[in-house]
Amino acid sequence: MERLIELSPTEIHLAFASFCIESTARRLGKSYQEILSRMNRVGLIENYILPCYDTLHTESRGHVTENIIECLENWEARQ
């Protein structure tokens, strides 16, 4: 019998944040390190991705990626 691993809510949220970083990097043709740095600079992970997880994770991967890119660019433009 296969044993399943249960993840904590924190682990699930962090995996989603990782997906957001990696998918944004792929779509923009940038490294994940650059995208993580940009997201950290504007506070996107702790002020948008993690707090809005319940809504964002119900959307398609493509839509989430487009949403994150748009948000990142808008937040950077405000700084």
C-alpha positions as YAML, in Angstrom:
chain: A
units: angstrom
residues:
- id: 1
  name: MET
  ca: [0.00, 0.00, 0.00]
- id: 2
  name: GLU
  ca: [1.28, 3.43, -0.97]
- id: 3
  name: ARG
  ca: [1.81, 5.85, 1.90]
- id: 4
  name: LEU
  ca: [0.80, 9.43, 1.21]
- id: 5
  name: ILE
  ca: [2.62, 12.38, 2.68]
- id: 6
  name: GLU
  ca: [0.44, 15.05, 4.23]
- id: 7
  name: LEU
  ca: [1.67, 18.59, 3.85]
- id: 8
  name: SER
  ca: [0.94, 21.33, 6.36]
- id: 9
  name: PRO
  ca: [-0.96, 24.43, 5.22]
- id: 10
  name: THR
  ca: [2.30, 26.38, 5.44]
- id: 11
  name: GLU
  ca: [4.07, 23.92, 3.15]
- id: 12
  name: ILE
  ca: [1.19, 24.10, 0.66]
- id: 13
  name: HIS
  ca: [1.25, 27.90, 0.64]
- id: 14
  name: LEU
  ca: [5.01, 28.01, 0.19]
- id: 15
  name: ALA
  ca: [4.82, 25.50, -2.68]
- id: 16
  name: PHE
  ca: [2.25, 27.77, -4.33]
- id: 17
  name: ALA
  ca: [4.51, 30.81, -3.86]
- id: 18
  name: SER
  ca: [7.34, 28.81, -5.42]
- id: 19
  name: PHE
  ca: [5.10, 27.96, -8.38]
- id: 20
  name: CYS
  ca: [4.30, 31.67, -8.80]
- id: 21
  name: ILE
  ca: [7.98, 32.61, -8.81]
- id: 22
  name: GLU
  ca: [9.01, 29.87, -11.23]
- id: 23
  name: SER
  ca: [6.11, 30.32, -13.65]
- id: 24
  name: THR
  ca: [6.64, 34.08, -13.75]
- id: 25
  name: ALA
  ca: [10.35, 33.58, -14.41]
- id: 26
  name: ARG
  ca: [9.65, 31.13, -17.24]
- id: 27
  name: ARG
  ca: [7.05, 33.38, -18.84]
- id: 28
  name: LEU
  ca: [9.34, 36.42, -18.68]
- id: 29
  name: GLY
  ca: [12.47, 34.51, -19.71]
- id: 30
  name: LYS
  ca: [14.26, 35.49, -16.51]
- id: 31
  name: SER
  ca: [15.95, 33.51, -13.75]
- id: 32
  name: TYR
  ca: [13.92, 32.60, -10.68]
- id: 33
  name: GLN
  ca: [16.52, 34.45, -8.60]
- id: 34
  name: GLU
  ca: [15.82, 37.70, -10.45]
- id: 35
  name: ILE
  ca: [12.05, 37.28, -10.11]
- id: 36
  name: LEU
  ca: [12.34, 36.40, -6.41]
- id: 37
  name: SER
  ca: [14.47, 39.49, -5.87]
- id: 38
  name: ARG
  ca: [11.94, 41.69, -7.69]
- id: 39
  name: MET
  ca: [9.04, 40.19, -5.74]
- id: 40
  name: ASN
  ca: [10.87, 40.68, -2.44]
- id: 41
  name: ARG
  ca: [11.68, 44.29, -3.33]
- id: 42
  name: VAL
  ca: [7.98, 45.17, -3.64]
- id: 43
  name: GLY
  ca: [6.68, 42.75, -1.00]
- id: 44
  name: LEU
  ca: [4.61, 40.76, -3.47]
- id: 45
  name: ILE
  ca: [4.92, 37.37, -1.77]
- id: 46
  name: GLU
  ca: [4.03, 38.41, 1.77]
- id: 47
  name: ASN
  ca: [1.51, 41.11, 0.79]
- id: 48
  name: TYR
  ca: [-0.27, 39.49, -2.17]
- id: 49
  name: ILE
  ca: [0.57, 35.88, -3.05]
- id: 50
  name: LEU
  ca: [0.34, 34.36, 0.43]
- id: 51
  name: PRO
  ca: [-2.61, 36.43, 1.75]
- id: 52
  name: CYS
  ca: [-4.59, 35.83, -1.47]
- id: 53
  name: TYR
  ca: [-3.75, 32.12, -1.73]
- id: 54
  name: ASP
  ca: [-7.36, 31.00, -1.17]
- id: 55
  name: THR
  ca: [-8.50, 32.94, -4.23]
- id: 56
  name: LEU
  ca: [-5.44, 32.62, -6.45]
- id: 57
  name: HIS
  ca: [-5.02, 28.85, -6.18]
- id: 58
  name: THR
  ca: [-8.51, 28.29, -7.63]
- id: 59
  name: GLU
  ca: [-7.55, 29.96, -10.92]
- id: 60
  name: SER
  ca: [-5.82, 28.35, -13.89]
- id: 61
  name: ARG
  ca: [-2.04, 28.28, -13.90]
- id: 62
  name: GLY
  ca: [-1.90, 30.58, -16.91]
- id: 63
  name: HIS
  ca: [-4.24, 33.10, -15.35]
- id: 64
  name: VAL
  ca: [-2.34, 33.08, -12.05]
- id: 65
  name: THR
  ca: [0.93, 33.69, -13.90]
- id: 66
  name: GLU
  ca: [-0.53, 36.56, -15.92]
- id: 67
  name: ASN
  ca: [-2.05, 38.03, -12.77]
- id: 68
  name: ILE
  ca: [1.26, 37.84, -10.88]
- id: 69
  name: ILE
  ca: [3.18, 39.44, -13.77]
- id: 70
  name: GLU
  ca: [0.67, 42.29, -14.00]
- id: 71
  name: CYS
  ca: [0.74, 42.82, -10.25]
- id: 72
  name: LEU
  ca: [4.55, 42.73, -10.11]
- id: 73
  name: GLU
  ca: [4.89, 45.28, -12.90]
- id: 74
  name: ASN
  ca: [2.26, 47.58, -11.36]
- id: 75
  name: TRP
  ca: [3.84, 47.44, -7.90]
- id: 76
  name: GLU
  ca: [7.30, 48.09, -9.36]
- id: 77
  name: ALA
  ca: [5.98, 51.09, -11.30]
- id: 78
  name: ARG
  ca: [4.68, 52.63, -8.05]
- id: 79
  name: GLN
  ca: [8.10, 52.57, -6.40]
...
